[in-house]
Every structure is written in structure tokens, then in C-alpha cells.
Amino acid sequence: MRASRNIDDLLAIMAALRTPVTGCPWDIEQTFESVVPYTIEEAYEVADAVQRGDTPDLVDELGDLLLQVVFHAQMARDAEKFDFGDVVHAITAKLIRRHPHVFGDARHLTPDDVKKLWGEIKAAEKADRRAARAAAGLPEEAGSKGVLAGVPTTMPALTRAVKLQSKASSVGFDWRDARLVLEKIREEAVEIEEAVEGGDKSEIAGEVGDLLFAVANLARHLDVDPEAATRGANAKFERRFAHIETSLAARGTSPQDASLAEMDALWDEAKGLERKTP
């Protein structure tokens, strides 16, 4: 085997890795369930490379993510369920079906028309899928009914919150503007204070969850991705805390030996330096 630009060679390598006796023992023993955490991790690493603007790393990370698709497809082929060709057929059919304004007769649509048509096509697809499952004697998909159906529980919580809120908004269940959401956030903050006074950890956790859900709603109304915003806040915290550590090290000390007042002053110093940076 050698490096190749041909997808067939990648499929052959994956098949060889999964071949009993001659393949890789680790690859052979994997299951859909055991591989899923790696699939999710690789998707996050793609996002990280994009956020950092690291093109060479993005090439590697997209390759790792593609490997996850190939891995799942090979396991399905081993179990005689489907193969990589079925995966490609499914997505190409979906793209053609969902873009009649590109591949069909529905030309010259406005962006709003395209969005409406997309929703209608997805609804028709769900109905067809339910009918096919019923005809095959299969049970109905979990969570397949209702306005909020189809939002995977495995999504990051903030992203899932936005998806649920968007679905509810599609039938008119939504705040009219962001200022009303801000009022809700203030209300949730007060309820957290009351829960803290009561000392019930379960209630406190519930109220904190309500606050985070409301903040995700505010982000949605302001067209801000809450996951990206939180990643930015994490990076900012890391950057400013690194300044604290570096500054204290220059004084021959460390955060463990510094007072909170000293670290707060250095934190403010880091904020000031960021404001001066063009």
C-alpha cells in the first residue's frame, strides 16, 4: 500500500485493517458504538483547525474525519448492512433532491423561497422515511414526531438548544426581539439566587440550566453561534491567565503563591494590553 489520492485506495486500506487474522487487532474489535467518540472528536478537531486558520492542519483533520466515515461504512459492510457506495448514493440523492433550484425546474428562487422549499422537502423526506419504515415492519424512529423532532440528543448542549428554539420559532413560539430575551436572562439570574439561598443542589442545577438555555436563545436572536462565542471566551480566558502566569514567573513567583488581588491586577493589565493591540 502507498499514499494515494484515490478514494478506492482508502477503502481498500480500511478493508485490510478490518480483515480477520491479517488486519489490525484494534480496528477489528471496534464497533459503531466504540468508534462514535472518535468521530465526534475528529469533527471538533476540524472545527478547531478552521477557527485557527491552519490550512495544512485542516487537510489532516478532514482526512481523519473522512476516515471515520470510511470506518463506519466498512463496519456496516462487514455486517452486510450497507457500504460506502450506499453512503455516497444517499448524500448525492439528497443534495439533488433538496436543490431543485439548481438541478431541477425550480429556477430563479429568492433566498426566502429556497429556505421555504428546503423545509417542505425535508418534511416530505421524513414522511417518506416513516412510510418506508412502517412498510418494512420497523418501529418508528425515536423522537420522530412533533415540531421538535429530529434534533439529536448527542449534539453539544448549546447547539441543541438553538436548534430546538429555532424549530419552536418556526411555528411562532418565540420572543419578538432580543431585549425580551435579556429580560428573561435577568429573571433566570434572580431565580438562581433564590435557589442558592435554598441550598438545593438539584434546583440550583436546574436554574443554571435555564439560564444557559436563555443565553443560547439570546445568541440565536443576535445571530451569534453560542458554541463559537464560548470557544472565543475560553481562548480569551486562557490568554489572560497565561499573562498572569508569565508576569508572576518574571517576579519569581506563581499563581499558587500569589494573592487574588495580585492576580486580579494582572488580569486587568492583560485586558488593557488587548485593548491596545490593533
Buried (B, 14 or more C-beta within 10 A) or exposed (E): EEEEEEEEEBBEBBBBBBEEEEBEEEBBEBEEEEBEEBBBEBBBBBBBBBEEEEEEBBEEBBEBBEBBBBBBBBBBBBEEEBBBEEBEEEEEEEEEBBBBBEEEEEEEBEEEEBEEBEEEBBEEEBEEEBEEBEEEEEEEEEEEEEEEEBBEEEBEBBBBBBBBBEBBBEEEEBBEEBEEBBEBBEEBEEBBEEBBEEEEEEBBEBBBEBBBBBBBBBBBBEEBBBBBBBBEEEEEEEEBBEBBBEBBEEEEEEBEEBEEEBBEBBBEBBEEEEEEEE
